[in-house]
């Protein structure tokens, strides 16, 4: 199998942690890019694109309510009901299309997730000051790569996967990141192959799910390089460092 099928081999595999469960207890120094295409990373990118000042990544689901008590204007994300609505008390669930209906402009956000959110927390708690955490998806892979290409430290992709197993869509995100980092952008035919891997990897489990999940996949997760946000973990919050204001630290905090 090749990259076009979403498999990581050779140098790509060596520079990629294949799942959240595989994050080492003592990560080596460098930049770590958490990739959870469906859906934590893609949702984070949309929230920042839509104006969220920061995204506080909680240690566990449920901690968002305490954060909202301290930050009354915060919007918080949590679980979903069988009808694909946020569970009681939450403003949204982990869905890039659902959050389009939530007003986050100028507001802080708090959320986590089983795989991508947990990976961010693991890297924060296990890594030292020489471990820097970013978040990328298919939608902003080039933007993150362009940002990191200016840095001297090594970069590792963390393909978050699902429940300890590799996920094809996260492998595609890792491939895109590494290709752009290396100055070897995929051709349009390769991008189309990657989109097919992302869609086909989730199609069997999503075929009978509500329209919001189909929008997540078809309008967001399969979209490549449509966003410029560069989410970076500052203290315990993801902030967009793609612009000059964010680079100066405005909006950073917990």
Secondary structure, DSSP 8 states (H G I E B T S, - for coil): --GGGT---HHHHHTEE-SGGG--TT--SEEEEEE-TTTHHHHHHHHHHTT-SEEEE-SSTTTHHHHHHHSTT-EEEE-B-TTSSB-TT-SEES-TTGGGGS--TT-EEEE--TTHHHHHHHHHHHS-TTEEEEEE-GGGHHHHHHHHTT--S-EEEEE--BTTB--HHHHHHHHHHHHHHTT----HHHHHHHHHHHHHHHHHHHTTS-HHHHHIIIIIIT--S-----EEEETTEEEE-SSHHHHTTTT---
